[in-house]
Amino acid sequence: MPTPIISHLVGTTTLLAVALILVVMFSFVAFVYNMETMNTMLSEIAESCAREIVELVSIHTLGGGDYTVMLLNVPKDIGGQPYTLQVTDVAENKLLVNASLQIYRQVRIVVTPNFGSNPVHATPGEFQVAPWLKVASKIMLPLPQGYKPVLVAYRKSGYIYIGFAAVP
């Protein structure tokens, strides 16, 4: 017959193992729900950015200037985590807006801003539109203190290009 000490050790070890398994399962479920919430937020940000691109292209087409700058209304971070917005070409007059966290997959929204006769494309790499305005196809948020994210539309070689910039 085993001594009471051994049975107490086995019982205590079993209880600790069950508690550890419950903590791990709870943490995993909380992580999954957190990621679903992050995915929803990324989707809303990408959709908002896509709507603002369509609005910017229509304003730029009607305005007729060399470039147009529009303040991008997006949160500075998502749940305290930095994120990236990127615009890329899918086809002529078709852009893809990507929103992604550093630790999570991308959310993609296709936008078709076809106003006027000029084809719309994403900025290839970086482009200096004005001495104070450097446009890129990608922006990482949050920005340094005092800077705001903007969308920029500019004309070059008969095309309209869309990109992101940070302005004070």
PAZAPA-4460 file (N, C-alpha, C; in steps of 0.05 Angstrom, whole numbers, plus 32768, in hexadecimal, padded with zeros to 4 digits):
% residues 168
    n_x    n_y    n_z   ca_x   ca_y   ca_z    c_x    c_y    c_z   seq   type   mol
   8011   7FE9   8000   8000   8000   8000   8012   8019   8000     1      M     A
   800C   802C   7FED   801D   8044   7FEB   8019   8056   8003     2      P     A
   802E   8064   8008   802D   8076   801F   801D   808F   8018     3      T     A
   8012   809C   802C   8001   80B4   8026   8011   80CA   8018     4      P     A
   802B   80CB   801C   803B   80E0   800F   803B   80DD   7FF1     5      I     A
   803E   80C5   7FE7   803E   80C0   7FCA   8023   80C7   7FBE     6      I     A
   800D   80BF   7FCB   7FF3   80C4   7FC0   7FEE   80E3   7FBF     7      S     A
   7FF7   80F1   7FD4   7FF4   810E   7FD4   8004   811B   7FBE     8      H     A
   801D   8112   7FB9   802D   811C   7FA4   8020   8118   7F88     9      L     A
   8016   8100   7F84   8008   80FA   7F6B   7FF0   810B   7F67    10      V     A
   7FDF   810E   7F7C   7FC7   811F   7F7B   7FCE   813C   7F76    11      G     A
   7FE2   8147   7F84   7FEA   8162   7F81   7FF5   8167   7F65    12      T     A
   8005   8155   7F5B   8010   8158   7F40   7FFA   8157   7F2B    13      T     A
   7FE6   8146   7F2F   7FD0   8144   7F1C   7FBF   815E   7F1C    14      T     A
   7FBA   8169   7F34   7FAB   8182   7F36   7FBA   8199   7F29    15      L     A
   7FD5   819A   7F2D   7FE5   81AF   7F20   7FE5   81AC   7F02    16      L     A
   7FE6   8193   7EF8   7FE6   818F   7EDB   7FCB   8197   7ECF    17      A     A
   7FB5   8190   7EDC   7F9A   8198   7ED3   7F98   81B7   7ED2    18      V     A
   7FA1   81C4   7EE8   7FA0   81E1   7EE9   7FB1   81EE   7ED2    19      A     A
   7FC8   81E3   7ECD   7FD9   81ED   7EB7   7FCC   81E9   7E9C    20      L     A
   7FBF   81D2   7E98   7FB1   81CD   7E7E   7F9A   81E1   7E7B    21      I     A
   7F8B   81E6   7E91   7F75   81FA   7E8F   7F7F   8216   7E89    22      L     A
   7F96   821E   7E95   7FA1   8238   7E90   7FAA   823B   7E73    23      V     A
   7FB7   8226   7E68   7FC0   8226   7E4C   7FA8   8227   7E39    24      V     A
   7F93   8218   7E3F   7F7B   8218   7E2D   7F6E   8233   7E2E    25      M     A
   7F6B   823F   7E46   7F5F   8259   7E48   7F6F   826E   7E39    26      F     A
   7F8A   826D   7E3C   7F9B   8280   7E2E   7F98   827D   7E10    27      S     A
   7F97   8265   7E06   7F94   8260   7DE9   7F79   826B   7DDF    28      F     A
   7F64   8266   7DED   7F49   8270   7DE5   7F49   828F   7DE5    29      V     A
   7F55   829B   7DFA   7F57   82B8   7DFB   7F67   82C3   7DE4    30      A     A
   7F7D   82B5   7DDC   7F8E   82BE   7DC6   7F7E   82BC   7DAC    31      F     A
   7F6F   82A7   7DA8   7F5F   82A4   7D8F   7F4A   82BA   7D8D    32      V     A
   7F3C   82C0   7DA3   7F29   82D6   7DA2   7F36   82F1   7D9D    33      Y     A
   7F4D   82F5   7DA9   7F5C   830E   7DA5   7F64   8311   7D88    34      N     A
   7F6D   82FB   7D7B   7F75   82FD   7D5F   7F5D   8301   7D4D    35      M     A
   7F46   82F6   7D54   7F2D   82FC   7D44   7F26   8319   7D46    36      E     A
   7F29   8325   7D5E   7F23   8341   7D62   7F37   8352   7D51    37      T     A
   7F50   834A   7D52   7F65   8359   7D42   7F5F   8357   7D25    38      M     A
   7F56   833F   7D1C   7F4F   833C   7CFF   7F38   834E   7CF7    39      N     A
   7F24   8351   7D09   7F0E   8363   7D03   7F17   8380   7D02    40      T     A
   7F29   8387   7D14   7F33   83A3   7D14   7F44   83A8   7CFA    41      M     A
   7F55   8394   7CF3   7F65   8397   7CDA   7F53   839A   7CC2    42      L     A
   7F3D   838A   7CC1   7F2B   838B   7CAB   7F1D   83A7   7CA9    43      S     A
   7F15   83B2   7CC0   7F08   83CC   7CC0   7F1C   83E2   7CB7    44      E     A
   7F35   83DF   7CC0   7F49   83F3   7CB8   7F4F   83F2   7C9A    45      I     A
   7F51   83D9   7C8F   7F56   83D6   7C73   7F3F   83E0   7C62    46      A     A
   7F26   83DB   7C6B   7F0F   83E5   7C5D   7F0D   8403   7C5E    47      E     A
   7F13   840F   7C75   7F13   842C   7C77   7F28   8438   7C65    48      S     A
   7F40   842D   7C64   7F55   8437   7C53   7F4D   8434   7C35    49      C     A
   7F40   841E   7C2E   7F37   841B   7C12   7F22   8430   7C0B    50      A     A
   7F0F   8436   7C1D   7EFC   844B   7C18   7F09   8466   7C15    51      R     A
   7F1D   846B   7C25   7F2A   8485   7C24   7F3B   8487   7C0A    52      E     A
   7F45   8471   7C00   7F54   8471   7BE6   7F40   8479   7BD0    53      I     A
   7F29   846D   7BD0   7F15   8474   7BBB   7F0E   8491   7BBD    54      V     A
   7F0A   849B   7BD5   7F03   84B7   7BD9   7F1A   84C9   7BD0    55      E     A
   7F32   84C2   7BD7   7F4A   84D2   7BCF   7F4D   84D3   7BB1    56      L     A
   7F49   84BC   7BA3   7F4C   84BC   7B86   7F37   84CE   7B79    57      V     A
   7F1F   84CD   7B83   7F0A   84DE   7B77   7F10   84FC   7B7C    58      S     A
   7F19   8503   7B94   7F20   851F   7B9A   7F38   8527   7B88    59      I     A
   7F4C   8516   7B86   7F64   851D   7B76   7F5D   8520   7B59    60      H     A
   7F4B   850F   7B4F   7F43   8510   7B32   7F34   852A   7B2D    61      T     A
   7F22   8531   7B3F   7F12   854A   7B3C   7F23   8563   7B40    62      L     A
   7F37   8561   7B53   7F47   8579   7B59   7F5B   857F   7B44    63      G     A
   7F67   856C   7B37   7F7A   8570   7B22   7F95   857A   7B29    64      G     A
   7F9C   857A   7B43   7FB7   8582   7B4B   7FCC   856C   7B47    65      G     A
   7FE5   8573   7B4D   7FFB   855F   7B4B   7FF9   8549   7B60    66      D     A
   7FF1   8551   7B78   7FEE   853D   7B8D   7FD8   8546   7BA1    67      Y     A
   7FCC   8533   7BAE   7FB7   8538   7BC2   7FBE   8527   7BDB    68      T     A
   7FBB   8534   7BF2   7FC1   8527   7C0B   7FA8   8525   7C1B    69      V     A
   7FA2   850E   7C27   7F8A   850A   7C37   7F92   84FC   7C51    70      M     A
   7F89   8507   7C68   7F8F   84FC   7C82   7F82   84E0   7C84    71      L     A
   7F92   84CC   7C8C   7F88   84B1   7C8F   7F7E   84AD   7CAB    72      L     A
   7F64   84A7   7CAE   7F58   84A4   7CC8   7F59   8487   7CD1    73      N     A
   7F6F   847F   7CDD   7F72   8464   7CE7   7F7E   8465   7D03    74      V     A
   7F79   8451   7D13   7F85   8451   7D2E   7FA3   844F   7D2E    75      P     A
   7FB0   845A   7D42   7FCD   845A   7D42   7FD8   843E   7D47    76      K     A
   7FCA   842C   7D55   7FD2   8410   7D58   7FB8   8400   7D5C    77      D     A
   7FBC   83E6   7D5D   7FA5   83D3   7D61   7FAB   83C3   7D7A    78      I     A
   7F9D   83C9   7D8F   7FA1   83BB   7DA8   7FBD   83BE   7DB2    79      G     A
   7FC9   83D5   7DAE   7FE4   83DA   7DB7   7FFA   83CF   7DA5    80      G     A
   7FF2   83C3   7D8E   8005   83B6   7D7C   8008   83C7   7D63    81      Q     A
   8020   83CA   7D58   8024   83D8   7D3F   8019   83C8   7D28    82      P     A
   8012   83D6   7D13   8008   83C8   7CFB   8012   83D7   7CE2    83      Y     A
   800E   83CA   7CCB   8018   83D5   7CB1   8000   83D6   7C9E    84      T     A
   7FFF   83EC   7C8F   7FED   83EF   7C78   7FFD   83F0   7C5F    85      L     A
   7FF4   83E2   7C4B   8003   83E1   7C31   7FEF   83E1   7C1A    86      Q     A
   7FF5   83F0   7C05   7FE5   83F0   7BED   7FF6   83E5   7BD6    87      V     A
   7FEB   83D2   7BC7   7FF9   83C6   7BB1   7FE7   83C4   7B99    88      T     A
   7FF3   83C2   7B81   7FE3   83BF   7B68   7FDA   83A2   7B65    89      D     A
   7FC1   839F   7B5D   7FB7   8384   7B55   7FB5   8384   7B37    90      V     A
   7FAA   8399   7B2B   7FA7   839D   7B0F   7FA3   83BB   7B0A    91      A     A
   7FA0   83C2   7AF1   7F9B   83DF   7AEB   7F81   83E7   7AF9    92      E     A
   7F82   83FE   7B07   7F6C   8408   7B16   7F61   83F5   7B2C    93      N     A
   7F72   83E3   7B35   7F6A   83D1   7B4B   7F81   83D0   7B5F    94      K     A
   7F7B   83D8   7B78   7F90   83D8   7B8D   7F88   83C5   7BA3    95      L     A
   7F9C   83BB   7BB0   7F99   83A9   7BC7   7FA3   83B7   7BE0    96      L     A
   7F92   83B9   7BF4   7F99   83C5   7C0E   7F9E   83AF   7C22    97      V     A
   7FB7   83AD   7C2C   7FBE   8399   7C40   7FC1   83A6   7C5B    98      N     A
   7FB5   839A   7C6F   7FB9   83A3   7C8B   7FC3   838B   7C9A    99      A     A
   7FD9   838E   7CA8   7FE4   8377   7CB7   7FF1   837F   7CD0   100      S     A
   7FF0   836E   7CE4   7FFF   8371   7CFD   8019   8363   7CFA   101      L     A
   802C   8368   7D0B   8045   835A   7D0A   8042   833D   7D10   102      Q     A
   802E   8336   7D21   802B   831A   7D29   8013   830C   7D1D   103      I     A
   8006   8319   7D0A   7FED   830E   7CFF   7FEC   8311   7CE1   104      Y     A
   7FDC   8301   7CD5   7FD9   8301   7CB8   7FCD   831A   7CAD   105      R     A
   7FCE   831C   7C93   7FC4   8335   7C86   7FA7   8333   7C80   106      Q     A
   7F9A   834A   7C80   7F7F   834E   7C77   7F81   835D   7C5D   107      V     A
   7F74   8353   7C48   7F77   8360   7C2E   7F5C   8369   7C24   108      R     A
   7F5B   8381   7C19   7F43   838D   7C0E   7F4B   8397   7BF2   109      I     A
   7F3B   8390   7BDD   7F40   8399   7BC2   7F2E   83B2   7BBE   110      V     A
   7F3B   83C7   7BB3   7F2D   83E0   7BAE   7F30   83E7   7B90   111      V     A
   7F1B   83F1   7B84   7F1C   83F9   7B68   7F14   8416   7B65   112      T     A
   7F28   8428   7B67   7F22   8445   7B65   7F25   844E   7B48   113      P     A
   7F10   844C   7B38   7F12   8454   7B1B   7F02   846D   7B16   114      N     A
   7F0E   8484   7B1B   7F02   849E   7B15   7F12   84AB   7AFF   115      F     A
   7F06   84B5   7AEB   7F14   84C4   7AD6   7F23   84B0   7AC3   116      G     A
   7F35   84BC   7AB4   7F42   84AC   7A9F   7F5D   84A2   7AA7   117      S     A
   7F69   84AC   7ABC   7F84   84A4   7AC4   7F83   848A   7AD4   118      N     A
   7F94   8476   7ACD   7F95   845D   7ADC   7FA1   8462   7AF8   119      P     A
   7F98   8453   7B0C   7FA1   8456   7B27   7FB3   843E   7B2F   120      V     A
   7FCA   8444   7B3B   7FDD   8430   7B43   7FE7   8436   7B5F   121      H     A
   7FF2   8422   7B6C   8000   8426   7B86   801B   8431   7B81   122      A     A
   8025   8440   7B93   8040   844C   7B91   8055   8436   7B90   123      T     A
   8066   8435   7B7C   807B   8420   7B7C   8092   842A   7B8D   124      P     A
   8097   841D   7BA3   80AC   8425   7BB5   80A6   843F   7BC3   125      G     A
   80B9   8452   7BC2   80B6   846D   7BCE   80B8   8482   7BB9   126      E     A
   80AA   8498   7BBC   80AB   84AE   7BA9   80AA   84C9   7BB8   127      F     A
   80BB   84DB   7BB2   80BB   84F6   7BBE   80A8   8508   7BAE   128      Q     A
   8090   850D   7BB9   807C   851D   7BAB   8082   853B   7BAF   129      V     A
   808A   8542   7BC7   8091   855E   7BCE   80A9   855C   7BE1   130      A     A
   80B7   8573   7BE5   80CE   8572   7BF7   80C7   8567   7C13   131      P     A
   80AF   856B   7C1C   80A7   8562   7C36   8096   8549   7C36   132      W     A
   8092   853D   7C1E   807F   8527   7C1C   808B   850F   7C0C   133      L     A
   8092   84FA   7C1A   809C   84E2   7C0E   8086   84CC   7C10   134      K     A
   807E   84C2   7BF9   8068   84AF   7BF7   8073   8493   7BF4   135      V     A
   8067   847F   7C02   806E   8463   7C00   8055   8452   7BFE   136      A     A
   8059   8439   7BF5   8042   8427   7BF2   803A   841B   7C0D   137      S     A
   804B   841F   7C22   8047   8412   7C3C   804B   8427   7C52   138      K     A
   803B   8424   7C67   803F   8435   7C7F   803D   8424   7C98   139      I     A
   804F   8427   7CAB   804F   8418   7CC4   8045   842B   7CDA   140      M     A
   8030   8421   7CE8   8024   8431   7CFD   802A   8423   7D18   141      L     A
   802D   8431   7D2E   802A   844D   7D32   8042   845D   7D27   142      P     A
   803D   8476   7D20   8052   8488   7D16   805F   8496   7D2E   143      L     A
   8076   84A2   7D2A   8083   84B1   7D40   8070   84C7   7D4A   144      P     A
   8075   84D0   7D62   8064   84E4   7D6E   8064   84FD   7D5D   145      Q     A
   804B   8508   7D58   8048   8520   7D49   8043   851C   7D2B   146      G     A
   8045   8504   7D21   8040   84FE   7D05   8025   84F1   7D01   147      Y     A
   8019   84F6   7CEA   7FFF   84EB   7CE3   8001   84DC   7CC9   148      K     A
   7FF2   84C6   7CC6   7FF2   84B7   7CAC   7FE0   84C5   7C98   149      P     A
   7FE9   84C6   7C7F   7FD8   84D2   7C6A   7FDA   84C0   7C51   150      V     A
   7FC5   84C2   7C41   7FC4   84B6   7C27   7FCB   84CB   7C13   151      L     A
   7FDB   84C4   7BFF   7FE3   84D8   7BEB   7FDD   84CD   7BCF   152      V     A
   7FD1   84DD   7BBE   7FCD   84D7   7BA2   7FDD   84EB   7B92   153      A     A
   7FEC   84E1   7B7F   7FFC   84F4   7B6E   7FFC   84E9   7B51   154      Y     A
   8001   84FC   7B3E   8001   84F6   7B22   801F   84F3   7B19   155      R     A
   8023   84DF   7B08   803E   84DB   7AFD   803B   84CB   7AE3   156      K     A
   8044   84D6   7ACD   8044   84C8   7AB3   8028   84BF   7AAB   157      S     A
   8014   84CF   7AB0   7FF9   84C8   7AA7   7FEB   84B4   7ABA   158      G     A
   7FF7   84AD   7AD1   7FEB   849B   7AE4   7FE5   84AA   7AFE   159      Y     A
   7FD3   849F   7B0D   7FCF   84A9   7B29   7FDA   8493   7B3B   160      I     A
   7FEB   849C   7B4D   7FF7   8489   7B61   7FED   848F   7B7D   161      Y     A
   7FE9   847A   7B8C   7FDF   847C   7BA7   7FF4   8471   7BBA   162      I     A
   7FF8   847E   7BD1   800B   8475   7BE4   8006   8482   7C00   163      G     A
   8016   847A   7C13   8014   8484   7C2E   802C   8496   7C34   164      F     A
   8028   84A8   7C47   803D   84B9   7C51   8037   84C1   7C6E   165      A     A
   804C   84CB   7C7B   8049   84D5   7C96   804F   84F3   7C96   166      A     A
   803D   8503   7CA1   8041   8520   7CA1   803F   852A   7CBE   167      V     A
   804E   8540   7CC4   804D   854B   7CDF   8033   855A   7CE3   168      P     A
***
